Amino acid sequence: MCQHLHGHNYVAFITAEARNLDTLGRVIDFGVLKQVVGAWVDAAWDHGMILWKDDTEAIAAVESLPNQPKLFLLPENPTAENMAAFLKQKAQFLLSGRVEVTKVVLWETENCYAEV
């Protein structure tokens, strides 16, 4: 675990599969992925602070700020691996009945990523 609060910028790649292609020959319209999953990412994670739900000291510190950032509490320590796993589950829930989300790759830097 890192000693000091700090932030990262991420890029996520989501892989979706379907048994059949739609009438236009696609698994899913990329616009739907962006609209559904992208909207969730924007609302929950973008321009915010992601903390482990049990990190009471960090949560209290952020909540004490006068202009506190958006706060998302992850059930696990917010490593790239845990965030990728959470995003995979969330994307599958959001896209259920449309596609199967088979992989999420979450890039933390241009040469460091987690894949689940």
C-alpha positions as CSV (number, residue, x, y, z in Angstrom):
1,M,0.0,0.0,0.0
2,C,1.3,3.5,-0.8
3,Q,2.1,5.6,2.2
4,H,0.7,8.9,0.8
5,L,-2.5,9.7,-0.9
6,H,-1.9,10.2,-4.6
7,G,-3.7,9.9,-7.9
8,H,-3.5,8.2,-11.3
9,N,-5.0,8.6,-14.7
10,Y,-6.3,5.4,-16.3
11,V,-7.3,4.2,-19.7
12,A,-9.7,1.2,-19.8
13,F,-10.2,-1.3,-22.6
14,I,-13.3,-3.5,-22.4
15,T,-13.6,-6.7,-24.4
16,A,-17.2,-7.8,-25.1
17,E,-18.4,-11.0,-26.8
18,A,-21.8,-12.1,-28.1
19,R,-23.1,-15.4,-29.5
20,N,-24.4,-13.6,-32.6
21,L,-23.7,-10.4,-34.3
22,D,-26.4,-7.8,-34.6
23,T,-28.1,-7.0,-37.9
24,L,-25.3,-4.7,-38.9
25,G,-22.6,-7.3,-38.1
26,R,-21.4,-6.0,-34.7
27,V,-21.1,-7.4,-31.2
28,I,-22.3,-4.1,-29.8
29,D,-22.3,-0.5,-31.0
30,F,-19.2,1.2,-29.5
31,G,-21.5,4.2,-28.8
32,V,-23.6,2.0,-26.6
33,L,-20.5,0.9,-24.6
34,K,-19.5,4.5,-24.2
35,Q,-23.0,5.6,-23.3
36,V,-23.6,2.9,-20.8
37,V,-20.2,2.1,-19.3
38,G,-18.6,5.4,-20.0
39,A,-21.4,7.3,-18.3
40,W,-20.9,5.1,-15.2
41,V,-17.2,5.8,-15.2
42,D,-17.7,9.5,-15.6
43,A,-20.3,9.6,-12.8
44,A,-18.5,7.4,-10.4
45,W,-14.8,7.6,-11.0
46,D,-13.8,10.5,-13.3
47,H,-12.3,13.5,-11.6
48,G,-12.7,11.9,-8.2
49,M,-10.9,10.1,-5.5
50,I,-11.2,6.3,-5.3
51,L,-10.5,4.9,-1.8
52,W,-10.8,1.5,-0.1
53,K,-14.0,1.5,1.9
54,D,-12.1,0.4,5.1
55,D,-9.5,3.2,4.9
56,T,-11.2,5.3,7.5
57,E,-8.3,7.8,7.9
58,A,-8.1,8.6,4.2
59,I,-11.9,8.9,4.0
60,A,-12.0,11.3,6.9
61,A,-9.1,13.3,5.5
62,V,-10.9,13.7,2.1
63,E,-14.3,14.4,3.7
64,S,-12.7,17.2,5.9
65,L,-11.6,19.2,2.8
66,P,-13.6,22.3,2.2
67,N,-14.0,21.5,-1.5
68,Q,-13.8,17.8,-1.3
69,P,-13.5,15.8,-4.5
70,K,-16.0,13.3,-5.6
71,L,-15.4,10.1,-3.5
72,F,-15.9,6.5,-4.6
73,L,-15.4,3.8,-2.0
74,L,-14.1,0.6,-3.5
75,P,-14.7,-2.7,-1.6
76,E,-11.0,-3.6,-2.0
77,N,-7.7,-1.6,-2.0
78,P,-7.8,0.5,-5.2
79,T,-5.0,-1.3,-7.0
80,A,-5.2,-1.4,-10.8
81,E,-5.9,-5.1,-10.5
82,N,-8.8,-4.6,-8.1
83,M,-10.2,-1.6,-10.1
84,A,-10.1,-3.6,-13.3
85,A,-11.9,-6.5,-11.6
86,F,-14.5,-4.1,-10.2
87,L,-15.0,-2.4,-13.6
88,K,-15.4,-5.8,-15.3
89,Q,-18.2,-6.8,-12.9
90,K,-19.8,-3.4,-13.2
91,A,-19.7,-3.4,-17.0
92,Q,-21.1,-6.9,-17.1
93,F,-24.0,-5.8,-14.8
94,L,-24.6,-2.6,-16.9
95,L,-24.5,-4.6,-20.2
96,S,-26.3,-7.7,-19.0
97,G,-28.5,-9.2,-21.6
98,R,-26.6,-7.5,-24.4
99,V,-23.1,-9.0,-24.3
100,E,-20.7,-10.9,-22.2
101,V,-17.8,-8.8,-20.8
102,T,-14.8,-11.1,-21.1
103,K,-11.9,-8.9,-20.3
104,V,-10.9,-5.5,-18.9
105,V,-7.5,-4.0,-19.3
106,L,-6.8,-1.0,-17.1
107,W,-3.8,1.0,-18.1
108,E,-2.2,3.0,-15.2
109,T,0.7,4.3,-17.2
110,E,1.8,3.8,-20.8
111,N,3.7,0.7,-19.8
112,C,1.9,-0.6,-16.7
113,Y,-1.5,-2.2,-16.8
114,A,-3.7,-4.8,-15.1
115,E,-5.8,-7.3,-17.0
116,V,-8.7,-9.4,-15.7
